[in-house]
């Protein structure tokens, strides 16, 4: 996928975990991979427009109602998609991730090809949002180019 080869992915994870994720992404032939330790630095990179996608490795074992809400996704304000990597994926953690602005919550032990597909889907969604909306060849409020005829009411069968 050409979009992944040109992408700049920011990995928000510290230590060995971040380096392992970065190495896995490089094996997928991602264009540029940056590893940062805190979410504020990732937010700054997203605001500058340097990042195509953010991968945030959540350090908590299981999200439940007793824990505070996860940090807001780094690319939420700038339109950069963010994926949350979490150890134990539950329906509650998926819902909390969506409310915090993440595109999806995925398990840490996801197969590489599935992670590749998730990243590709997030990048494709970003390209669709950046594309201008299609324009119609005619004005909706103006004269229609086709002669539709007179409407005589519904037909009875």
KOLNUVO-44506 format. One record per atom (N, C-alpha, C, O): residue number from 1; residue in three letters; atom name; x, y, z. Coordinates in steps of 0.02 Angstrom, whole numbers. Layout:
- seq, type, atom, u, v, w
- NUM, ALA, CA, X, Y, Z
...
***
This chain:
- seq, type, atom, u, v, w
- 1, UNK, N, 42, -58, 0
- 1, UNK, CA, 0, 0, 0
- 1, UNK, C, 45, 62, 0
- 1, UNK, O, 87, 70, 45
- 2, UNK, N, 36, 103, -49
- 2, UNK, CA, 80, 161, -57
- 2, UNK, C, 72, 213, -2
- 2, UNK, O, 120, 248, 15
- 3, UNK, N, 13, 219, 26
- 3, UNK, CA, 3, 270, 78
- 3, UNK, C, 43, 253, 140
- 3, UNK, O, 65, 298, 175
- 4, UNK, N, 52, 189, 155
- 4, UNK, CA, 91, 170, 213
- 4, UNK, C, 165, 183, 201
- 4, UNK, O, 201, 201, 247
- 5, UNK, N, 187, 174, 140
- 5, UNK, CA, 258, 187, 124
- 5, UNK, C, 275, 261, 129
- 5, UNK, O, 334, 278, 137
- 6, UNK, N, 226, 305, 124
- 6, UNK, CA, 238, 377, 129
- 6, UNK, C, 219, 405, 198
- 6, UNK, O, 229, 464, 211
- 7, UNK, N, 191, 364, 241
- 7, UNK, CA, 164, 387, 305
- 7, UNK, C, 219, 402, 356
- 7, UNK, O, 273, 373, 354
- 8, UNK, N, 203, 447, 401
- 8, UNK, CA, 244, 461, 460
- 8, UNK, C, 203, 442, 521
- 8, UNK, O, 154, 476, 538
- 9, UNK, N, 222, 387, 554
- 9, UNK, CA, 184, 362, 610
- 9, UNK, C, 222, 378, 674
- 9, UNK, O, 282, 365, 680
- 10, UNK, N, 186, 407, 722
- 10, UNK, CA, 215, 424, 787
- 10, UNK, C, 192, 371, 837
- 10, UNK, O, 132, 360, 846
- 11, UNK, N, 240, 338, 869
- 11, UNK, CA, 226, 287, 919
- 11, UNK, C, 235, 318, 988
- 11, UNK, O, 289, 343, 1004
- 12, UNK, N, 182, 317, 1028
- 12, UNK, CA, 185, 345, 1095
- 12, UNK, C, 192, 287, 1144
- 12, UNK, O, 142, 258, 1166
- 13, UNK, N, 253, 270, 1159
- 13, UNK, CA, 268, 216, 1207
- 13, UNK, C, 340, 225, 1228
- 13, UNK, O, 383, 245, 1188
- 14, UNK, N, 354, 211, 1290
- 14, UNK, CA, 422, 220, 1314
- 14, UNK, C, 461, 155, 1316
- 14, UNK, O, 432, 101, 1321
- 15, UNK, N, 526, 161, 1313
- 15, UNK, CA, 571, 104, 1323
- 15, UNK, C, 568, 52, 1269
- 15, UNK, O, 562, 67, 1210
- 16, UNK, N, 573, -11, 1291
- 16, UNK, CA, 577, -67, 1245
- 16, UNK, C, 512, -77, 1206
- 16, UNK, O, 513, -98, 1148
- 17, UNK, N, 457, -62, 1238
- 17, UNK, CA, 392, -70, 1204
- 17, UNK, C, 387, -26, 1142
- 17, UNK, O, 365, -48, 1090
- 18, UNK, N, 408, 37, 1149
- 18, UNK, CA, 406, 82, 1092
- 18, UNK, C, 454, 62, 1037
- 18, UNK, O, 438, 67, 978
- 19, UNK, N, 514, 40, 1056
- 19, UNK, CA, 563, 18, 1006
- 19, UNK, C, 539, -45, 970
- 19, UNK, O, 551, -52, 910
- 20, UNK, N, 506, -91, 1006
- 20, UNK, CA, 481, -152, 974
- 20, UNK, C, 425, -135, 924
- 20, UNK, O, 423, -163, 869
- 21, UNK, N, 381, -88, 943
- 21, UNK, CA, 329, -67, 896
- 21, UNK, C, 359, -32, 835
- 21, UNK, O, 336, -43, 779
- 22, UNK, N, 408, 10, 846
- 22, UNK, CA, 440, 46, 791
- 22, UNK, C, 475, -3, 744
- 22, UNK, O, 472, 5, 683
- 23, UNK, N, 508, -54, 772
- 23, UNK, CA, 540, -104, 729
- 23, UNK, C, 489, -143, 689
- 23, UNK, O, 501, -159, 630
- 24, UNK, N, 432, -159, 720
- 24, UNK, CA, 379, -195, 684
- 24, UNK, C, 352, -152, 627
- 24, UNK, O, 339, -178, 573
- 25, UNK, N, 344, -88, 638
- 25, UNK, CA, 319, -43, 586
- 25, UNK, C, 370, -36, 530
- 25, UNK, O, 351, -31, 471
- 26, UNK, N, 434, -34, 546
- 26, UNK, CA, 485, -29, 494
- 26, UNK, C, 487, -91, 451
- 26, UNK, O, 500, -87, 391
- 27, UNK, N, 473, -150, 481
- 27, UNK, CA, 469, -211, 441
- 27, UNK, C, 410, -209, 393
- 27, UNK, O, 411, -243, 341
- 28, UNK, N, 358, -170, 410
- 28, UNK, CA, 301, -162, 366
- 28, UNK, C, 314, -110, 312
- 28, UNK, O, 270, -95, 271
- 29, UNK, N, 374, -83, 310
- 29, UNK, CA, 396, -33, 261
- 29, UNK, C, 358, 33, 268
- 29, UNK, O, 338, 64, 218
- 30, UNK, N, 348, 54, 330
- 30, UNK, CA, 319, 120, 343
- 30, UNK, C, 372, 172, 327
- 30, UNK, O, 431, 162, 342
- 31, UNK, N, 351, 227, 296
- 31, UNK, CA, 398, 278, 274
- 31, UNK, C, 441, 306, 329
- 31, UNK, O, 503, 305, 323
- 32, UNK, N, 412, 330, 383
- 32, UNK, CA, 449, 360, 438
- 32, UNK, C, 414, 343, 503
- 32, UNK, O, 353, 349, 508
- 33, UNK, N, 453, 321, 552
- 33, UNK, CA, 426, 304, 618
- 33, UNK, C, 463, 344, 670
- 33, UNK, O, 525, 345, 672
- 34, UNK, N, 426, 378, 713
- 34, UNK, CA, 455, 416, 769
- 34, UNK, C, 428, 387, 834
- 34, UNK, O, 369, 371, 839
- 35, UNK, N, 471, 380, 883
- 35, UNK, CA, 451, 356, 949
- 35, UNK, C, 457, 413, 999
- 35, UNK, O, 510, 444, 1004
- 36, UNK, N, 403, 427, 1035
- 36, UNK, CA, 403, 479, 1086
- 36, UNK, C, 381, 448, 1152
- 36, UNK, O, 347, 397, 1153
- 37, UNK, N, 400, 480, 1207
- 37, UNK, CA, 384, 453, 1273
- 37, UNK, C, 319, 479, 1302
- 37, UNK, O, 285, 443, 1339
- 38, UNK, N, 300, 540, 1285
- 38, UNK, CA, 238, 567, 1315
- 38, UNK, C, 190, 589, 1261
- 38, UNK, O, 208, 603, 1204
- 39, UNK, N, 127, 593, 1281
- 39, UNK, CA, 73, 608, 1235
- 39, UNK, C, 74, 681, 1213
- 39, UNK, O, 49, 698, 1159
- 40, UNK, N, 102, 726, 1254
- 40, UNK, CA, 105, 797, 1236
- 40, UNK, C, 151, 808, 1177
- 40, UNK, O, 136, 850, 1134
- 41, UNK, N, 206, 772, 1174
- 41, UNK, CA, 251, 779, 1117
- 41, UNK, C, 218, 753, 1053
- 41, UNK, O, 227, 782, 1000
- 42, UNK, N, 180, 699, 1058
- 42, UNK, CA, 143, 673, 1001
- 42, UNK, C, 90, 723, 979
- 42, UNK, O, 79, 732, 919
- 43, UNK, N, 57, 755, 1027
- 43, UNK, CA, 7, 806, 1011
- 43, UNK, C, 38, 864, 973
- 43, UNK, O, 8, 892, 927
- 44, UNK, N, 99, 883, 993
- 44, UNK, CA, 134, 938, 960
- 44, UNK, C, 151, 918, 888
- 44, UNK, O, 143, 959, 842
- 45, UNK, N, 175, 857, 877
- 45, UNK, CA, 191, 834, 809
- 45, UNK, C, 128, 832, 765
- 45, UNK, O, 131, 848, 706
- 46, UNK, N, 73, 811, 794
- 46, UNK, CA, 10, 809, 756
- 46, UNK, C, -14, 879, 739
- 46, UNK, O, -38, 891, 683
- 47, UNK, N, -7, 926, 785
- 47, UNK, CA, -29, 995, 773
- 47, UNK, C, 13, 1028, 719
- 47, UNK, O, -13, 1069, 681
- 48, UNK, N, 77, 1010, 714
- 48, UNK, CA, 120, 1038, 662
- 48, UNK, C, 106, 1008, 594
- 48, UNK, O, 127, 1035, 543
- 49, UNK, N, 70, 952, 592
- 49, UNK, CA, 56, 919, 528
- 49, UNK, C, 110, 871, 507
- 49, UNK, O, 110, 848, 450
- 50, UNK, N, 156, 854, 552
- 50, UNK, CA, 210, 809, 535
- 50, UNK, C, 190, 735, 537
- 50, UNK, O, 223, 694, 506
- 51, UNK, N, 137, 718, 571
- 51, UNK, CA, 118, 649, 581
- 51, UNK, C, 58, 630, 537
- 51, UNK, O, 12, 670, 527
- 52, UNK, N, 60, 569, 511
- 52, UNK, CA, 3, 542, 474
- 52, UNK, C, -43, 502, 519
- 52, UNK, O, -104, 498, 507
- 53, UNK, N, -14, 471, 572
- 53, UNK, CA, -52, 427, 616
- 53, UNK, C, -15, 423, 683
- 53, UNK, O, 47, 427, 684
- 54, UNK, N, -52, 415, 737
- 54, UNK, CA, -22, 405, 804
- 54, UNK, C, -43, 337, 830
- 54, UNK, O, -102, 320, 829
- 55, UNK, N, 6, 299, 855
- 55, UNK, CA, -8, 237, 890
- 55, UNK, C, 8, 248, 964
- 55, UNK, O, 66, 262, 981
- 56, UNK, N, -41, 243, 1007
- 56, UNK, CA, -31, 255, 1078
- 56, UNK, C, -37, 189, 1115
- 56, UNK, O, -90, 158, 1114
- 57, UNK, N, 17, 168, 1147
- 57, UNK, CA, 17, 106, 1187
- 57, UNK, C, -6, 125, 1257
- 57, UNK, O, 30, 160, 1293
- 58, UNK, N, -64, 101, 1277
- 58, UNK, CA, -91, 116, 1343
- 58, UNK, C, -59, 70, 1394
- 58, UNK, O, -58, 9, 1384
- 59, UNK, N, -34, 98, 1448
- 59, UNK, CA, 4, 60, 1498
- 59, UNK, C, -41, 21, 1546
- 59, UNK, O, -18, -27, 1576
- 60, UNK, N, -103, 41, 1554
- 60, UNK, CA, -148, 7, 1601
- 60, UNK, C, -166, -62, 1577
- 60, UNK, O, -171, -74, 1517
- 61, UNK, N, -176, -108, 1623
- 61, UNK, CA, -191, -177, 1604
- 61, UNK, C, -262, -183, 1576
- 61, UNK, O, -271, -208, 1520
- 62, UNK, N, -312, -161, 1614
- 62, UNK, CA, -381, -166, 1593
- 62, UNK, C, -417, -101, 1609
- 62, UNK, O, -411, -76, 1665
- 63, UNK, N, -452, -74, 1561
- 63, UNK, CA, -493, -14, 1575
- 63, UNK, C, -559, -36, 1605
- 63, UNK, O, -593, -80, 1578
- 64, UNK, N, -577, -5, 1660
- 64, UNK, CA, -643, -18, 1688
- 64, UNK, C, -671, 48, 1716
- 64, UNK, O, -638, 100, 1713
- 65, UNK, N, -731, 45, 1742
- 65, UNK, CA, -765, 106, 1763
- 65, UNK, C, -731, 139, 1823
- 65, UNK, O, -742, 199, 1834
- 66, UNK, N, -690, 103, 1861
- 66, UNK, CA, -658, 132, 1920
- 66, UNK, C, -598, 175, 1902
- 66, UNK, O, -578, 218, 1942
- 67, UNK, N, -570, 165, 1842
- 67, UNK, CA, -511, 203, 1823
- 67, UNK, C, -531, 270, 1792
- 67, UNK, O, -586, 277, 1765
- 68, UNK, N, -486, 319, 1796
- 68, UNK, CA, -501, 383, 1762
- 68, UNK, C, -501, 373, 1687
- 68, UNK, O, -474, 325, 1661
- 69, UNK, N, -531, 420, 1652
- 69, UNK, CA, -535, 417, 1580
- 69, UNK, C, -466, 423, 1550
- 69, UNK, O, -423, 460, 1575
- 70, UNK, N, -454, 387, 1495
- 70, UNK, CA, -390, 387, 1462
- 70, UNK, C, -375, 456, 1434
- 70, UNK, O, -421, 496, 1424
- 71, UNK, N, -312, 471, 1421
- 71, UNK, CA, -296, 537, 1393
- 71, UNK, C, -327, 545, 1323
- 71, UNK, O, -336, 497, 1286
- 72, UNK, N, -343, 607, 1308
- 72, UNK, CA, -373, 623, 1243
- 72, UNK, C, -323, 604, 1188
- 72, UNK, O, -262, 611, 1196
- 73, UNK, N, -349, 579, 1132
- 73, UNK, CA, -306, 559, 1076
- 73, UNK, C, -264, 617, 1052
- 73, UNK, O, -289, 673, 1047
- 74, UNK, N, -200, 605, 1037
- 74, UNK, CA, -156, 661, 1018
- 74, UNK, C, -177, 697, 954
- 74, UNK, O, -165, 757, 948
- 75, UNK, N, -208, 662, 908
- 75, UNK, CA, -227, 694, 845
- 75, UNK, C, -298, 716, 841
- 75, UNK, O, -322, 733, 787
- 76, UNK, N, -333, 717, 896
- 76, UNK, CA, -405, 733, 895
- 76, UNK, C, -418, 803, 870
- 76, UNK, O, -464, 813, 829
- 77, UNK, N, -380, 852, 892
- 77, UNK, CA, -392, 922, 872
- 77, UNK, C, -365, 937, 802
- 77, UNK, O, -390, 982, 769
- 78, UNK, N, -314, 901, 780
- 78, UNK, CA, -283, 916, 716
- 78, UNK, C, -308, 873, 659
- 78, UNK, O, -290, 884, 601
- 79, UNK, N, -350, 823, 673
- 79, UNK, CA, -377, 780, 621
- 79, UNK, C, -332, 721, 604
- 79, UNK, O, -345, 686, 554
- 80, UNK, N, -281, 709, 643
- 80, UNK, CA, -237, 652, 632
- 80, UNK, C, -266, 591, 667
- 80, UNK, O, -280, 594, 727
- 81, UNK, N, -276, 536, 631
- 81, UNK, CA, -306, 477, 664
- 81, UNK, C, -258, 447, 716
- 81, UNK, O, -197, 448, 708
- 82, UNK, N, -287, 421, 769
- 82, UNK, CA, -249, 389, 822
- 82, UNK, C, -278, 321, 837
- 82, UNK, O, -338, 312, 839
- 83, UNK, N, -234, 272, 848
- 83, UNK, CA, -254, 205, 868
- 83, UNK, C, -227, 192, 938
- 83, UNK, O, -169, 209, 953
- 84, UNK, N, -267, 161, 980
- 84, UNK, CA, -245, 143, 1048
- 84, UNK, C, -228, 69, 1049
- 84, UNK, O, -268, 27, 1030
- 85, UNK, N, -167, 53, 1072
- 85, UNK, CA, -146, -16, 1082
- 85, UNK, C, -155, -31, 1156
- 85, UNK, O, -128, 4, 1199
- 86, UNK, N, -192, -84, 1172
- 86, UNK, CA, -208, -100, 1241
- 86, UNK, C, -198, -174, 1253
- 86, UNK, O, -209, -216, 1209
- 87, UNK, N, -177, -191, 1314
- 87, UNK, CA, -162, -261, 1330
- 87, UNK, C, -225, -304, 1330
- 87, UNK, O, -227, -355, 1295
- 88, UNK, N, -275, -286, 1367
- 88, UNK, CA, -337, -324, 1372
- 88, UNK, C, -393, -283, 1341
- 88, UNK, O, -414, -232, 1368
- 89, UNK, N, -418, -306, 1285
- 89, UNK, CA, -469, -270, 1249
- 89, UNK, C, -538, -293, 1271
- 89, UNK, O, -555, -353, 1266
- 90, UNK, N, -578, -247, 1296
- 90, UNK, CA, -647, -262, 1317
- 90, UNK, C, -694, -214, 1281
- 90, UNK, O, -672, -163, 1255
- 91, UNK, N, -758, -229, 1280
- 91, UNK, CA, -806, -182, 1249
- 91, UNK, C, -804, -113, 1283
- 91, UNK, O, -812, -62, 1249
- 92, UNK, N, -794, -112, 1348
- 92, UNK, CA, -790, -48, 1384
- 92, UNK, C, -729, -8, 1361
- 92, UNK, O, -733, 53, 1352
- 93, UNK, N, -672, -42, 1352
- 93, UNK, CA, -611, -6, 1331
- 93, UNK, C, -619, 20, 1260
- 93, UNK, O, -593, 74, 1244
- 94, UNK, N, -654, -16, 1217
- 94, UNK, CA, -667, 9, 1149
- 94, UNK, C, -710, 72, 1151
- 94, UNK, O, -696, 120, 1115
- 95, UNK, N, -761, 72, 1193
- 95, UNK, CA, -805, 129, 1198
- 95, UNK, C, -769, 190, 1227
- 95, UNK, O, -777, 246, 1202
- 96, UNK, N, -728, 179, 1278
- 96, UNK, CA, -690, 234, 1308
- 96, UNK, C, -640, 262, 1258
- 96, UNK, O, -631, 323, 1255
- 97, UNK, N, -609, 219, 1219
- 97, UNK, CA, -561, 243, 1168
- 97, UNK, C, -596, 286, 1116
- 97, UNK, O, -570, 338, 1096
- 98, UNK, N, -655, 266, 1094
- 98, UNK, CA, -692, 305, 1044
- 98, UNK, C, -713, 373, 1073
- 98, UNK, O, -710, 424, 1038
- 99, UNK, N, -734, 373, 1137
- 99, UNK, CA, -753, 436, 1168
- 99, UNK, C, -693, 483, 1177
- 99, UNK, O, -701, 544, 1176
- 100, UNK, N, -633, 455, 1186
- 100, UNK, CA, -573, 495, 1195
- 100, UNK, C, -545, 519, 1128
- 100, UNK, O, -496, 556, 1127
- 101, UNK, N, -574, 498, 1072
- 101, UNK, CA, -553, 522, 1007
- 101, UNK, C, -509, 475, 967
- 101, UNK, O, -484, 493, 914
- 102, UNK, N, -500, 414, 991
- 102, UNK, CA, -460, 365, 954
- 102, UNK, C, -504, 334, 900
- 102, UNK, O, -564, 324, 910
- 103, UNK, N, -473, 318, 844
- 103, UNK, CA, -510, 287, 789
- 103, UNK, C, -530, 216, 808
- 103, UNK, O, -585, 193, 790
- 104, UNK, N, -486, 181, 843
- 104, UNK, CA, -501, 112, 864
- 104, UNK, C, -454, 94, 921
- 104, UNK, O, -402, 124, 931
- 105, UNK, N, -475, 43, 958
- 105, UNK, CA, -433, 13, 1009
- 105, UNK, C, -416, -57, 985
- 105, UNK, O, -461, -96, 969
- 106, UNK, N, -353, -73, 982
- 106, UNK, CA, -331, -138, 957
- 106, UNK, C, -287, -172, 1009
- 106, UNK, O, -253, -138, 1047
- 107, UNK, N, -288, -238, 1012
- 107, UNK, CA, -246, -272, 1061
- 107, UNK, C, -172, -267, 1043
- 107, UNK, O, -155, -262, 984
- 108, UNK, N, -130, -269, 1094
- 108, UNK, CA, -57, -265, 1083
- 108, UNK, C, -33, -326, 1044
- 108, UNK, O, 11, -321, 1002
- 109, UNK, N, -62, -383, 1059
- 109, UNK, CA, -41, -445, 1027
- 109, UNK, C, -78, -458, 962
- 109, UNK, O, -96, -515, 947
- 110, UNK, N, -90, -407, 923
- 110, UNK, CA, -124, -414, 859
- 110, UNK, C, -74, -440, 807
- 110, UNK, O, -14, -424, 810
- 111, UNK, N, -98, -479, 761
- 111, UNK, CA, -54, -504, 708
- 111, UNK, C, -30, -446, 665
- 111, UNK, O, -66, -397, 656
- 112, UNK, N, 32, -449, 640
- 112, UNK, CA, 58, -393, 601
- 112, UNK, C, 16, -375, 540
- 112, UNK, O, 8, -316, 525
- 113, UNK, N, -12, -424, 506
- 113, UNK, CA, -52, -408, 446
- 113, UNK, C, -117, -372, 466
- 113, UNK, O, -141, -330, 428
- 114, UNK, N, -145, -389, 525
- 114, UNK, CA, -205, -354, 547
- 114, UNK, C, -190, -283, 569
- 114, UNK, O, -230, -237, 558
- 115, UNK, N, -132, -273, 601
- 115, UNK, CA, -111, -205, 619
- 115, UNK, C, -100, -164, 556
- 115, UNK, O, -118, -106, 553
- 116, UNK, N, -70, -196, 505
- 116, UNK, CA, -59, -163, 440
- 116, UNK, C, -125, -141, 410
- 116, UNK, O, -131, -85, 383
- 117, UNK, N, -176, -184, 414
- 117, UNK, CA, -242, -167, 387
- 117, UNK, C, -275, -111, 426
- 117, UNK, O, -308, -67, 397
- 118, UNK, N, -268, -112, 493
- 118, UNK, CA, -297, -59, 534
- 118, UNK, C, -265, 8, 519
- 118, UNK, O, -299, 59, 514
- 119, UNK, N, -199, 8, 511
- 119, UNK, CA, -163, 70, 495
- 119, UNK, C, -185, 94, 426
- 119, UNK, O, -197, 154, 417
- 120, UNK, N, -190, 49, 378
- 120, UNK, CA, -211, 68, 310
- 120, UNK, C, -281, 97, 309
- 120, UNK, O, -295, 145, 273
- 121, UNK, N, -327, 68, 349
- 121, UNK, CA, -395, 94, 353
- 121, UNK, C, -397, 163, 384
- 121, UNK, O, -435, 207, 362
- 122, UNK, N, -356, 174, 435
- 122, UNK, CA, -354, 240, 467
- 122, UNK, C, -326, 292, 419
- 122, UNK, O, -351, 348, 417
- 123, UNK, N, -274, 274, 382
- 123, UNK, CA, -245, 321, 334
- 123, UNK, C, -294, 335, 277
- 123, UNK, O, -297, 392, 252
- 124, UNK, N, -331, 285, 256
- 124, UNK, CA, -380, 295, 202
- 124, UNK, C, -436, 341, 225
- 124, UNK, O, -459, 384, 187
- 125, UNK, N, -458, 333, 287
- 125, UNK, CA, -509, 378, 314
- 125, UNK, C, -484, 450, 318
- 125, UNK, O, -523, 496, 307
- 126, UNK, N, -420, 458, 334
- 126, UNK, CA, -391, 526, 337
- 126, UNK, C, -390, 557, 268
- 126, UNK, O, -406, 616, 260
- 127, UNK, N, -370, 518, 217
- 127, UNK, CA, -369, 545, 149
- 127, UNK, C, -438, 564, 125
- 127, UNK, O, -446, 614, 90
- 128, UNK, N, -489, 525, 145
- 128, UNK, CA, -557, 541, 124
- 128, UNK, C, -581, 606, 156
- 128, UNK, O, -617, 645, 125
- 129, UNK, N, -560, 619, 219
- 129, UNK, CA, -579, 682, 251
- 129, UNK, C, -543, 742, 221
- 129, UNK, O, -570, 797, 220
- 130, UNK, N, -482, 732, 196
- 130, UNK, CA, -444, 786, 167
- 130, UNK, C, -466, 803, 96
- 130, UNK, O, -454, 858, 72
- 131, UNK, N, -498, 755, 62
- 131, UNK, CA, -520, 766, -6
- 131, UNK, C, -579, 814, -7
- 131, UNK, O, -623, 809, 36
- 132, UNK, N, -582, 861, -55
- 132, UNK, CA, -639, 907, -57
- 132, UNK, C, -703, 870, -77
- 132, UNK, O, -699, 820, -112
- 133, UNK, N, -760, 893, -54
- 133, UNK, CA, -823, 859, -71
- 133, UNK, C, -837, 864, -146
- 133, UNK, O, -818, 913, -177
- 134, UNK, N, -869, 814, -174
- 134, UNK, CA, -884, 816, -246
- 134, UNK, C, -934, 872, -261
- 134, UNK, O, -978, 887, -221
- 135, UNK, N, -927, 901, -319
- 135, UNK, CA, -973, 953, -341
- 135, UNK, C, -1019, 925, -395
- 135, UNK, O, -998, 883, -435
- 136, UNK, N, -1080, 948, -396
- 136, UNK, CA, -1128, 926, -446
- 136, UNK, C, -1119, 968, -509
- 136, UNK, O, -1099, 1026, -506
- 137, UNK, N, -1134, 939, -567
- 137, UNK, CA, -1126, 976, -629
- 137, UNK, C, -1179, 1030, -640
- 137, UNK, O, -1176, 1066, -689
- 138, UNK, N, -1227, 1035, -594
- 138, UNK, CA, -1279, 1085, -601
- 138, UNK, C, -1297, 1111, -532
- 138, UNK, O, -1279, 1082, -481
- 139, UNK, N, -1332, 1165, -530
- 139, UNK, CA, -1355, 1195, -467
- 139, UNK, C, -1418, 1160, -444
- 139, UNK, O, -1464, 1149, -484
- 140, UNK, N, -1421, 1142, -382
- 140, UNK, CA, -1480, 1108, -356
- 140, UNK, C, -1539, 1157, -355
- 140, UNK, O, -1596, 1136, -369
- 141, UNK, N, -1528, 1219, -337
- 141, UNK, CA, -1582, 1267, -334
- 141, UNK, C, -1601, 1296, -402
- 141, UNK, O, -1654, 1327, -409
- 142, UNK, N, -1560, 1286, -452
- 142, UNK, CA, -1571, 1315, -518
- 142, UNK, C, -1609, 1268, -564
- 142, UNK, O, -1644, 1222, -542
- 143, UNK, N, -1603, 1280, -628
- 143, UNK, CA, -1638, 1241, -679
- 143, UNK, C, -1604, 1173, -687
- 143, UNK, O, -1543, 1169, -693
- 144, UNK, N, -1643, 1120, -688
- 144, UNK, CA, -1617, 1053, -699
- 144, UNK, C, -1602, 1044, -773
- 144, UNK, O, -1640, 1067, -815
- 145, UNK, N, -1547, 1010, -789
- 145, UNK, CA, -1530, 1001, -860
- 145, UNK, C, -1576, 952, -896
- 145, UNK, O, -1579, 953, -957
- 146, UNK, N, -1611, 909, -859
- 146, UNK, CA, -1655, 861, -891
- 146, UNK, C, -1727, 884, -886
- 146, UNK, O, -1747, 915, -837
- 147, UNK, N, -1766, 870, -937
- 147, UNK, CA, -1837, 885, -935
- 147, UNK, C, -1872, 826, -903
- 147, UNK, O, -1877, 772, -932
- 148, UNK, N, -1897, 836, -843
- 148, UNK, CA, -1926, 781, -806
- 148, UNK, C, -2001, 772, -820
- 148, UNK, O, -2029, 719, -805
- 149, UNK, N, -2032, 820, -848
- 149, UNK, CA, -2103, 814, -863
- 149, UNK, C, -2145, 836, -803
- 149, UNK, O, -2120, 853, -750
- 150, UNK, N, -2210, 834, -814
- 150, UNK, CA, -2256, 856, -762
- 150, UNK, C, -2273, 798, -717
- 150, UNK, O, -2285, 742, -739
- 151, UNK, N, -2274, 812, -652
- 151, UNK, CA, -2291, 760, -604
- 151, UNK, C, -2367, 759, -596
- 151, UNK, O, -2397, 809, -579
- 152, UNK, N, -2398, 702, -609
- 152, UNK, CA, -2470, 696, -607
- 152, UNK, C, -2495, 658, -547
- 152, UNK, O, -2554, 642, -544
- 153, UNK, N, -2452, 643, -501
- 153, UNK, CA, -2474, 605, -442
- 153, UNK, C, -2452, 532, -447
- 153, UNK, O, -2426, 511, -499
- 154, UNK, N, -2462, 496, -394
- 154, UNK, CA, -2442, 426, -394
- 154, UNK, C, -2486, 384, -438
- 154, UNK, O, -2546, 398, -446
- 155, UNK, N, -2458, 333, -466
- 155, UNK, CA, -2497, 287, -508
- 155, UNK, C, -2532, 236, -464
- 155, UNK, O, -2507, 218, -410
- 156, UNK, N, -2590, 214, -487
- 156, UNK, CA, -2627, 163, -450
- 156, UNK, C, -2622, 97, -487
- 156, UNK, O, -2630, 94, -548
- 157, UNK, N, -2610, 47, -450
- 157, UNK, CA, -2602, -19, -483
- 157, UNK, C, -2664, -60, -474
- 157, UNK, O, -2667, -117, -498
***
